[in-house]
Amino acid sequence: MEIEGDIAALVGDVNSGDPERVAAAVEQLAAQGERALPGLLGGVAERPSAQQLKAYGDVLSRIGPPAFDAVIAAARAGEVDGWLRGRLLRVFDERCAGQYAALALDPDQWLSNGGFEGLLRLRVDSDAGMRALVAKAGRGGDFYGPSGEYARAMLDAFAPRLRELCRDRTASRHERRGALGLLIEAGGLDALDAHDRTLVERLVRVKLPGNVRAVPDTQLSAWWLAVPGATYEGVFEALGLHDPRPVTVETGAVAAMCAAIPAPSEEDPSRCVSRAFVTPELDGWRLVFGQFPQLVGRNSWNGMTETVERVSAACGQAQLFFVDDAGGADFWFVARDGRLSDLYTGEDDLDEEDEEDEDEEDYEPADDVTGGVREACGELSVDLDLVGVLDTVVRGHGWLAVTAPDVGHGQFPGLLPV
């Protein structure tokens, strides 16, 4: 009881705000070790000040692994809320790497994120940390946030062991699959050795005639191009696309929606590169999906008109659709042989310069096509919502290309469905 009373008094000193008393209390509480933990965590203020939080962190850090376990136990018991737990978990050093890795496997996503945050901060070559990532990849978990950052940060250290694990016949199929998935997630196809790249390419070829229903839908927002199936090959040069590779519709649709990656060049140190997906021929048309900034540009109106005209010059005809429910935008454009021929805009708030550009041309929608993107796309070419629902005539396979000549596909991180 005397020890408990002494610890309570020291916790009071920590909360006193007096720098001398706080410093002395930190020293004495750390010297008590595990015995100080119940009283220390029980005395944590509901929203401690920055000074108090630093003092608690100093004590916990010096006590080390037992303090880590105590923080987690208090969190599970509801004695420490998520805000405080997150801040207290930031104070531990390499002695707790294994505990961070164990926490990363916790089914509670918030606790799991805390484990990966700790591993990312420490950057230690932790075999347990690698195994936590493998397990996450093996069960199909996503790699947004701390887990993905940790995977990419440690790829060079983990890659040799992950490749060995892919070959290890004593490992479970779940582990081998997780190791392969983690390599692709963290480093793209370039992280695989030649054998595994060949297996992935073989799987893609087998699945090429797959589900065309996987094309993106138009819920909330979307943009895409449509070009005639007979002349679609002109779209690659017109859009500056390189290294086209055969892909399934499901793979291409997901890849085209992924964020661009930095790829600085001598001419443009801030350059970013993305991917574009050209679908199989669907009822006589090929559709093109990708990241708007790399394929169209930043100036939305002028960029769209210039893009659809340029693509139509290469393909004979091109259509560009853009719909954004949240922003109130609803445009479609038709160009033939390099010149805009029809357009529709349901945009309420074009800026003045754009309005002047539009009025100068005085285009009108085609007589037999009315309404916005979702109503008109099926009349003009292909209705995305009906692809694969009705008897869609499908020819050929899809292509995935990149928006720069010197990048290739291997640098894009993240798993893609096949």
C-alpha positions as CSV (number, residue, x, y, z in Angstrom):
1,M,0.0,0.0,0.0
2,E,2.9,2.3,0.7
3,I,4.3,1.8,-2.7
4,E,0.9,2.4,-4.3
5,G,0.6,5.6,-2.3
6,D,4.0,6.7,-3.4
7,I,3.2,6.0,-7.0
8,A,0.0,7.9,-6.8
9,A,1.9,10.9,-5.3
10,L,4.4,10.7,-8.2
11,V,1.6,10.6,-10.8
12,G,0.2,13.7,-9.1
13,D,3.6,15.3,-9.5
14,V,3.6,14.4,-13.2
15,N,0.3,16.2,-13.6
16,S,1.4,19.2,-11.5
17,G,2.8,21.2,-14.4
18,D,5.9,22.1,-12.3
19,P,8.9,21.2,-14.5
20,E,11.1,20.3,-11.5
21,R,8.5,18.0,-9.9
22,V,7.7,16.5,-13.3
23,A,11.3,15.6,-14.0
24,A,11.9,14.1,-10.6
25,A,8.7,12.1,-10.8
26,V,9.6,10.7,-14.2
27,E,12.9,9.4,-12.8
28,Q,11.3,7.8,-9.8
29,L,8.5,6.2,-11.7
30,A,10.8,4.8,-14.3
31,A,12.9,3.3,-11.5
32,Q,9.8,1.5,-10.2
33,G,9.5,-0.3,-13.5
34,E,6.4,-2.5,-13.9
35,R,5.1,-1.7,-10.4
36,A,4.4,1.9,-11.6
37,L,2.3,0.9,-14.6
38,P,-1.2,0.4,-13.0
39,G,-1.0,3.7,-11.1
40,L,0.6,5.6,-14.0
41,L,-2.0,4.5,-16.6
42,G,-4.8,4.9,-14.1
43,G,-3.7,8.5,-13.5
44,V,-3.4,9.6,-17.1
45,A,-5.5,12.6,-17.7
46,E,-8.4,12.2,-20.1
47,R,-6.7,14.7,-22.5
48,P,-3.3,15.3,-21.1
49,S,-1.4,18.4,-22.1
50,A,1.7,18.1,-24.3
51,Q,3.9,18.4,-21.3
52,Q,2.0,15.6,-19.4
53,L,2.0,13.4,-22.5
54,K,5.7,13.7,-22.9
55,A,6.3,12.8,-19.2
56,Y,4.1,9.7,-19.5
57,G,5.8,8.7,-22.7
58,D,9.3,9.1,-21.1
59,V,8.3,6.8,-18.3
60,L,6.7,4.2,-20.6
61,S,9.6,4.2,-23.0
62,R,12.1,3.6,-20.3
63,I,10.1,0.7,-18.8
64,G,9.9,-0.8,-22.3
65,P,8.1,-4.0,-23.4
66,P,6.1,-4.4,-20.1
67,A,4.8,-0.9,-20.6
68,F,3.8,-1.7,-24.2
69,D,1.7,-4.6,-23.0
70,A,0.1,-2.5,-20.3
71,V,-1.0,0.2,-22.7
72,I,-2.6,-2.5,-25.0
73,A,-4.3,-4.1,-22.0
74,A,-5.6,-0.8,-20.9
75,A,-6.9,-0.1,-24.4
76,R,-8.7,-3.4,-24.7
77,A,-10.3,-2.8,-21.3
78,G,-11.5,0.6,-22.4
79,E,-9.4,2.4,-19.8
80,V,-7.4,4.3,-22.5
81,D,-9.3,5.7,-25.5
82,G,-8.1,5.5,-29.1
83,W,-6.6,9.0,-29.2
84,L,-4.4,8.4,-26.1
85,R,-3.5,4.9,-27.1
86,G,-2.3,6.1,-30.5
87,R,0.0,8.7,-28.9
88,L,1.3,6.4,-26.2
89,L,2.2,3.7,-28.7
90,R,4.5,6.1,-30.5
91,V,7.1,6.2,-27.6
92,F,8.5,2.7,-27.7
93,D,11.8,1.7,-29.3
94,E,13.3,-1.3,-31.0
95,R,12.9,-3.5,-27.9
96,C,9.2,-3.6,-28.8
97,A,9.5,-4.4,-32.5
98,G,8.2,-7.9,-32.0
99,Q,5.2,-6.5,-30.1
100,Y,4.5,-4.0,-32.8
101,A,4.5,-6.9,-35.3
102,A,2.2,-9.0,-33.2
103,L,-0.2,-6.0,-32.9
104,A,-0.1,-5.6,-36.7
105,L,-1.8,-9.0,-36.9
106,D,-4.6,-8.0,-34.6
107,P,-8.1,-8.3,-36.2
108,D,-9.0,-4.9,-34.8
109,Q,-8.0,-2.6,-37.6
110,W,-7.2,0.3,-35.3
111,L,-4.8,-1.8,-33.3
112,S,-3.4,-3.3,-36.4
113,N,-2.7,0.2,-37.8
114,G,-0.9,1.1,-34.6
115,G,1.4,-2.0,-35.0
116,F,2.3,-1.0,-38.6
117,E,2.8,2.6,-37.6
118,G,5.3,1.5,-35.0
119,L,7.2,-0.8,-37.4
120,L,7.3,2.0,-40.0
121,R,8.7,4.4,-37.4
122,L,11.4,2.0,-36.2
123,R,12.4,0.8,-39.7
124,V,14.1,-2.2,-38.2
125,D,14.6,-5.3,-40.3
126,S,12.0,-7.3,-38.4
127,D,11.3,-10.8,-39.5
128,A,8.1,-10.7,-37.4
129,G,7.2,-7.5,-39.2
130,M,7.7,-9.1,-42.6
131,R,5.5,-12.1,-41.5
132,A,2.8,-9.7,-40.4
133,L,2.8,-8.2,-43.9
134,V,2.8,-11.6,-45.5
135,A,-0.2,-12.7,-43.4
136,K,-2.1,-9.5,-44.4
137,A,-1.4,-10.0,-48.1
138,G,-2.3,-13.7,-47.9
139,R,-5.7,-13.0,-46.5
140,G,-6.4,-10.3,-49.1
141,G,-6.1,-7.3,-46.9
142,D,-5.7,-3.8,-48.3
143,F,-2.5,-1.9,-48.0
144,Y,-3.6,1.7,-47.6
145,G,-2.0,3.7,-44.9
146,P,0.7,2.5,-42.5
147,S,0.9,-1.1,-43.7
148,G,1.5,-0.1,-47.3
149,E,4.0,2.5,-46.3
150,Y,5.9,0.0,-44.2
151,A,5.8,-2.6,-47.0
152,R,7.3,-0.1,-49.5
153,A,9.9,1.2,-47.0
154,M,11.2,-2.2,-46.2
155,L,11.0,-3.8,-49.7
156,D,14.7,-3.9,-50.3
157,A,15.4,-5.6,-47.0
158,F,12.5,-8.1,-47.3
159,A,12.5,-8.9,-51.0
160,P,15.2,-11.7,-51.0
161,R,13.5,-13.5,-48.2
162,L,10.1,-13.1,-49.8
163,R,11.3,-14.6,-53.0
164,E,12.7,-17.6,-51.1
165,L,9.3,-17.9,-49.3
166,C,7.5,-18.0,-52.7
167,R,9.7,-21.1,-53.5
168,D,9.5,-22.8,-50.1
169,R,7.4,-25.9,-50.5
170,T,7.4,-26.4,-46.8
171,A,5.5,-23.2,-46.4
172,S,1.7,-23.2,-46.7
173,R,0.0,-22.1,-49.8
174,H,-1.3,-19.1,-47.8
175,E,2.2,-18.0,-47.0
176,R,3.5,-18.4,-50.5
177,R,0.6,-16.5,-51.9
178,G,1.1,-13.8,-49.3
179,A,4.8,-13.5,-50.1
180,L,4.1,-13.2,-53.8
181,G,1.3,-10.7,-53.2
182,L,3.4,-8.6,-50.9
183,L,6.2,-8.4,-53.5
184,I,3.8,-7.0,-56.1
185,E,2.0,-4.8,-53.6
186,A,5.2,-3.1,-52.4
187,G,7.3,-3.1,-55.6
188,G,5.2,-3.9,-58.6
189,L,6.1,-6.6,-61.1
190,D,9.7,-5.5,-61.1
191,A,10.0,-7.0,-57.6
192,L,9.3,-10.5,-58.9
193,D,12.0,-12.7,-60.4
194,A,11.8,-13.9,-64.0
195,H,10.1,-17.2,-63.0
196,D,7.2,-15.5,-61.1
197,R,6.8,-12.8,-63.8
198,T,6.3,-15.6,-66.4
199,L,3.7,-17.2,-64.2
200,V,1.8,-14.0,-63.8
201,E,1.9,-13.3,-67.6
202,R,0.7,-16.9,-68.2
203,L,-2.2,-16.5,-65.9
204,V,-3.2,-13.2,-67.6
205,R,-3.2,-15.0,-71.0
206,V,-5.4,-17.7,-69.7
207,K,-7.9,-15.3,-68.2
208,L,-8.0,-12.8,-71.2
209,P,-11.5,-13.8,-72.4
210,G,-12.8,-12.9,-68.9
211,N,-15.6,-10.9,-67.5
212,V,-16.3,-7.7,-69.5
213,R,-18.9,-6.7,-66.9
214,A,-15.9,-5.4,-64.8
215,V,-15.7,-2.1,-66.8
216,P,-16.0,0.9,-64.4
217,D,-19.5,2.2,-63.7
218,T,-20.6,5.8,-63.8
219,Q,-21.8,6.0,-60.2
220,L,-20.9,9.5,-58.8
221,S,-18.3,10.4,-61.4
222,A,-16.5,9.0,-64.4
223,W,-14.7,9.9,-67.6
224,W,-13.8,7.9,-70.6
225,L,-13.1,7.9,-74.3
226,A,-14.8,5.8,-77.0
227,V,-13.2,5.1,-80.4
228,P,-14.2,2.8,-83.3
229,G,-13.0,-0.7,-82.9
230,A,-11.6,-0.9,-86.4
231,T,-9.2,2.1,-85.9
232,Y,-8.5,2.0,-82.2
233,E,-4.8,1.5,-82.6
234,G,-4.4,5.1,-83.3
235,V,-5.3,6.0,-79.8
236,F,-1.9,4.8,-78.4
237,E,0.1,7.5,-80.3
238,A,-2.6,10.1,-80.0
239,L,-2.6,9.8,-76.2
240,G,1.1,9.2,-75.8
241,L,0.7,5.7,-74.5
242,H,3.6,3.2,-74.4
243,D,4.4,-0.5,-73.7
244,P,0.8,-1.9,-74.3
245,R,0.3,-5.3,-72.7
246,P,-2.7,-7.7,-72.9
247,V,-4.8,-7.6,-69.8
248,T,-8.2,-8.8,-68.6
249,V,-11.0,-6.2,-68.3
250,E,-10.9,-6.6,-64.5
251,T,-7.2,-6.0,-64.3
252,G,-7.2,-3.0,-66.7
253,A,-10.2,-1.3,-65.0
254,V,-8.5,-1.4,-61.6
255,A,-5.1,-0.4,-62.9
256,A,-6.4,2.6,-64.8
257,M,-8.0,3.9,-61.6
258,C,-4.8,3.6,-59.5
259,A,-3.0,6.8,-58.6
260,A,-0.1,8.1,-60.7
261,I,3.4,7.5,-59.5
262,P,6.3,10.0,-59.4
263,A,8.7,9.5,-62.4
264,P,10.8,12.6,-62.7
265,S,12.8,13.2,-65.9
266,E,15.4,15.7,-66.9
267,E,12.8,17.7,-68.8
268,D,10.2,17.6,-66.0
269,P,11.4,16.9,-62.4
270,S,7.8,16.9,-61.2
271,R,6.5,14.4,-63.8
272,C,4.0,11.8,-62.7
273,V,3.1,8.7,-64.8
274,S,0.0,6.6,-64.8
275,R,-1.6,3.8,-66.8
276,A,-4.4,3.7,-69.3
277,F,-6.7,0.8,-70.1
278,V,-8.1,0.2,-73.6
279,T,-11.0,-2.3,-73.5
280,P,-11.7,-5.2,-75.9
281,E,-14.0,-4.2,-78.7
282,L,-17.5,-3.9,-77.3
283,D,-20.3,-3.7,-79.8
284,G,-17.9,-2.2,-82.3
285,W,-16.2,0.3,-79.9
286,R,-13.1,0.4,-77.8
287,L,-13.2,2.4,-74.5
288,V,-10.3,4.1,-72.9
289,F,-10.0,4.7,-69.1
290,G,-7.2,6.3,-67.1
291,Q,-6.1,9.2,-64.9
292,F,-7.4,12.6,-66.2
293,P,-4.3,14.7,-65.5
294,Q,-2.0,12.5,-67.5
295,L,-4.3,11.7,-70.4
296,V,-6.2,15.0,-70.7
297,G,-4.4,17.6,-68.7
298,R,-5.2,20.1,-66.0
299,N,-7.3,22.6,-68.0
300,S,-10.5,20.6,-68.1
301,W,-12.6,22.2,-70.8
302,N,-9.8,23.0,-73.3
303,G,-8.1,19.8,-72.4
304,M,-11.1,17.7,-73.2
305,T,-11.9,19.4,-76.5
306,E,-8.2,19.3,-77.6
307,T,-8.0,15.6,-76.6
308,V,-11.1,14.4,-78.3
309,E,-10.1,16.2,-81.5
310,R,-6.6,14.8,-81.5
311,V,-7.8,11.2,-80.9
312,S,-10.4,11.6,-83.6
313,A,-7.7,12.7,-86.1
314,A,-5.9,9.4,-85.4
315,C,-9.0,7.1,-85.2
316,G,-11.5,8.8,-87.5
317,Q,-14.0,9.5,-84.7
318,A,-13.7,9.9,-80.9
319,Q,-16.2,10.5,-78.1
320,L,-15.3,11.9,-74.7
321,F,-17.7,11.5,-71.7
322,F,-17.3,13.3,-68.4
323,V,-19.8,13.2,-65.5
324,D,-19.5,14.3,-61.9
325,D,-22.6,14.3,-59.8
326,A,-21.0,16.0,-56.9
327,G,-19.6,18.8,-59.0
328,G,-22.7,19.1,-61.2
329,A,-20.7,18.4,-64.4
330,D,-22.2,16.5,-67.3
331,F,-20.4,16.8,-70.7
332,W,-20.1,14.7,-73.8
333,F,-18.1,15.5,-77.0
334,V,-18.0,14.0,-80.4
335,A,-15.2,14.7,-82.9
336,R,-14.6,13.5,-86.4
337,D,-11.4,13.6,-88.4
338,G,-9.8,16.1,-86.0
339,R,-12.6,18.5,-85.5
340,L,-15.3,18.7,-82.8
341,S,-18.7,18.0,-84.4
342,D,-21.2,17.7,-81.5
343,L,-21.2,18.4,-77.8
344,Y,-23.5,18.6,-74.8
345,T,-22.9,20.3,-71.5
346,G,-25.1,20.2,-68.4
347,E,-22.5,22.2,-66.4
348,D,-24.0,25.1,-64.4
349,D,-20.8,26.9,-63.6
350,L,-18.4,27.0,-66.5
351,D,-15.9,29.9,-65.9
352,E,-16.2,32.9,-68.2
353,E,-13.3,32.0,-70.4
354,D,-14.7,28.5,-71.0
355,E,-18.2,30.0,-71.7
356,E,-16.6,32.3,-74.4
357,D,-14.8,29.4,-76.0
358,E,-18.0,27.4,-76.1
359,D,-20.2,30.2,-77.5
360,E,-17.7,30.9,-80.3
361,E,-18.2,27.5,-81.8
362,D,-22.0,27.4,-81.1
363,Y,-22.1,23.6,-81.3
364,E,-25.4,21.8,-80.9
365,P,-26.0,18.2,-79.9
366,A,-26.8,15.7,-82.7
367,D,-30.4,15.7,-83.6
368,D,-31.1,12.1,-82.7
369,V,-29.1,12.2,-79.4
370,T,-30.4,14.0,-76.3
371,G,-29.6,14.1,-72.6
372,G,-26.5,13.9,-70.5
373,V,-23.8,11.3,-70.4
374,R,-25.7,8.4,-69.0
375,E,-28.6,8.8,-71.4
376,A,-26.4,9.6,-74.5
377,C,-23.5,7.2,-74.2
378,G,-25.5,4.2,-75.4
379,E,-26.9,6.1,-78.4
380,L,-23.5,7.3,-79.4
381,S,-21.4,4.2,-78.7
382,V,-21.5,2.0,-75.5
383,D,-23.6,2.2,-72.4
384,L,-21.3,1.1,-69.5
385,D,-24.2,0.0,-67.4
386,L,-25.3,-2.5,-70.0
387,V,-21.9,-4.0,-71.0
388,G,-22.1,-7.7,-70.2
389,V,-25.7,-7.4,-69.1
390,L,-27.2,-7.6,-72.6
391,D,-25.7,-9.6,-75.4
392,T,-22.6,-7.5,-75.8
393,V,-20.5,-8.5,-78.9
394,V,-16.9,-8.8,-77.7
395,R,-13.9,-9.0,-79.9
396,G,-10.2,-9.1,-79.0
397,H,-8.7,-8.4,-75.6
398,G,-7.9,-5.3,-73.5
399,W,-4.6,-3.5,-73.4
400,L,-2.9,-1.8,-70.5
401,A,-0.4,1.0,-71.4
402,V,1.7,3.6,-69.6
403,T,1.8,7.3,-70.2
404,A,5.6,7.7,-70.6
405,P,8.1,5.7,-72.8
406,D,10.8,5.1,-70.2
407,V,8.9,3.7,-67.2
408,G,7.3,0.3,-68.0
409,H,4.7,-1.5,-65.9
410,G,6.9,-2.9,-63.2
411,Q,7.3,0.2,-61.0
412,F,3.5,0.5,-60.2
413,P,2.9,-0.9,-56.7
414,G,-0.3,-2.6,-55.7
415,L,-2.0,-5.9,-56.4
416,L,-4.3,-6.1,-59.4
417,P,-7.2,-8.7,-59.8
418,V,-6.8,-11.1,-62.7
